[in-house]
Amino acid sequence: MKNIYQECPVLKNDTYMFRKTELKDAHELLKVYSDKNALPFFNSDNCDGDNFYYPTEERMTEALKFWNMAYENKWFARLSIVDIKNNKIIGTMEGVKRASEDAFDGCGILRLDVGSQYEKEDIISDMIDIVLKDFYELFDCSTIITKIPNYAVERAAAATKLGFKKSNDLLIGTKDGYAYNGYWIIHR
């Protein structure tokens, strides 16, 4: 498999497909990013104050344009998650290799944003499992971290099932120097 910025792959199983985000995804992603019950599960650490709440299709389209520009500049890759059975986009996955001076230097960061109805252990586990297989090679890393707040019990159970462990290390914001907690880690 190639580096994700050379060629963005399609990752899937029988239930979910991950593919590069497209502007036409705005309408369906609006349902996710305007879902106030899903918002607390989104990882916005070190994202210049963006909390990923997009209440209008216009704002969602702006975010998609930024995500696609970020991909072209090799800052991070964001993929839309498609529920294959219903042929609906139900969220996104973001991946990036972290360059920092903290304990997570060189780690891949996995962000998973899904609608609140998908915030269940078996669903989250299934989704992470799809990308976990290729994430190390796609982002040239040997360690992956993901944020799981204390209240995200379904997410924590899914991560534990896949071999993630809660880390006591803090992620230090590269722009603001803020120390973020709640990260879980897995090694290849």
WOMOHU-V580001 format. One record per pair of residues at least 12 apart in sequence whose C-alpha atoms are under 6 Angstrom apart, sorted by the first residue. I is the first residue (numbers start at 1). J is the second residue. Records with the same first field share a line. If there is no record, write none. Layout:
I: J ; J
//
This chain:
3: 138
4: 138
15: 84
16: 82 ; 83 ; 84
17: 81 ; 82
18: 79 ; 80 ; 81
19: 79 ; 80
20: 79 ; 80
21: 79 ; 80
23: 64
26: 60 ; 61
28: 89
32: 115
33: 53 ; 54
34: 53 ; 54 ; 55
37: 116
38: 115 ; 116
42: 113
46: 173
76: 95 ; 96
77: 94 ; 95
78: 93 ; 94
79: 92 ; 93
80: 92
90: 114
91: 113 ; 114
92: 113
93: 111 ; 112
94: 110 ; 111
95: 109 ; 110
96: 108 ; 109
97: 139
107: 141 ; 143 ; 144
108: 141 ; 144
109: 144 ; 145 ; 146
110: 146
120: 154
121: 154 ; 155 ; 158
125: 158
142: 187 ; 188
143: 186 ; 187
144: 185 ; 186
145: 184 ; 185
146: 183 ; 184
147: 182 ; 183
148: 182 ; 183
149: 182
164: 184 ; 185 ; 186
165: 184 ; 185
166: 184
167: 183 ; 184
//
